[in-house]
Amino acid sequence: MLLLTACSERLSAEPGPSAQVPAPSPSASPPSARPLVDLRKKVKGKVLLHHVADGGEDEWAGELKVGNSYKIAVDCAGSQGKLAIVISEGFQTLRQCAAGYTTFTLDNYPVSKPKPRTLTVKAPSGASWAVLVARLS
């Protein structure tokens, strides 16, 4: 059985102040973003790379030495766009910035010898974000 309930209100046909919706103010500031999670407190293992950007960095690349067994932790706030994370020869993902903190674990067997790789992050404009890569314990 489906039950549907609704209510309606009759709008006045006469133009007047109550029939007008005010336009958003151009000086209105966006809602404040939540603080970023401290990834160092969330991830166990030796930290191989850690970077925090507070809103002015839309693209960043860092070098690290990693095999194929590691954990990536990311957090993003202050935007509705997507955060892209790519590690050369290994991992790539897109994540909604508003989704908040998450981790990705890469644990392939047999573990390969660590080699230099590049981690690249592309963030939506105005977002604050953090990334951390740690060796698995």
N, C-alpha and C positions, 0 to 999 in steps of 0.2 A: 504494500500500500504506500502510495506516495502522498506526502502532505506538503503543500506549498503554502506559505504565508507571506503576505506582502502588505505594505501600507503605502498610501500615496498622500500627497498634499497638493491641493489645487494652488497653482501660482496665479497671482494677480495679472490680468491682461494689461493693466495700467503700468507704464514705466515709472519706476520710483526707486528710491534708495534700497528698498528691501529686495527688489528684483535684480539688482546688479551684483556681480561677483567682483570683488576688488582684484586688480591685477597684482601679480607678485612684485614686490619692491626689488629694483635692480641692486640695491645695496644689501639685500638680505644675504647673510652668510650661510654656507652650507652647514648641516648639522656636524657637530664635532665628532671626530673619529675616536673609536675606542683605542686604548693604548695597546701597543704590540705585546705579544706574549714573549717573555724572556726564554728564548729557545735553549739557552745553555742550561736552564733548570729543568727542561722537559726531556732532553735527549741524553742517554747514557753512552759512554764510549769516548775515545780520544777525538777531540775536535780537529778536523782537518781544514776547515774553512768556516768563517762566520762573518757576515756582513749585514749591517743595518742601514737602511735609507729612510730618512724622515720626510719624504714628500717631494723633494726636488730632483730625484734621480729616477728617470724613466727607463734607463738601460744601463746595465753594469755587467762586466765580465771579470772573472777572477781565475787564477791558476791554482791547481791543487794536484796532488799525487794520490791516486786511488786505484784500487783493483776493481773487482766486481762484487764486493761485499761491503756495503756501506748503507748509511741511513741519511736521508735528506729531510730536513724539517723546514717548513716555510710558514710565514704568517703575513697577512696583508690586511690593511684597513684604510678607510677613507676614500674608497672608490667602488663603483659597481662593475668595473671592467674586469678583464682577465689578466692573470699573471702567468707568464710563460717561463718555464725553467728548463734549460737544456744543458746536459753534460755531454761533451763530445765523446763519441763512440760509446754510448751507454744508455742514456735516459733522456726523455723529454716528456713534458706534460703541460697542459693548460689548466688553470684553476681559477674559479671565480674569486675575486679579491674579497668580496663580502662573506665568503664561506669561512674565513678565519684560519686558525692554526691547523696544520696537518703534518703528518710524516709519511714518507715513502721509504720502504726498506727494499734494498736490492741485495740479494743473497744467493748468488749462483755458485754451483759446485762443479768442478773444483775451483777454489778461490785462485784468481789470477794474480800475478805479481803486480804491485802498484806501478803505474806509469803516469806521466804528466797528462792532465786533461784540462779543458777549459769549461768552466761553469758560466753560463750566460743567463741573465734574468732580464726580462722585458716586462715592465709594469705599466699599468694604466696611468695616465697623467694625474698628478696630485696624490697618488697613493703613497702611504708609508708601508714599508715592507722589510722583512728580514729573512735571511736564508742561512742555514747551518748544515754542514756536511760532517758526519762523524763516522769513524771506523766502528764497526760492530764489536761489542765486548765479547 
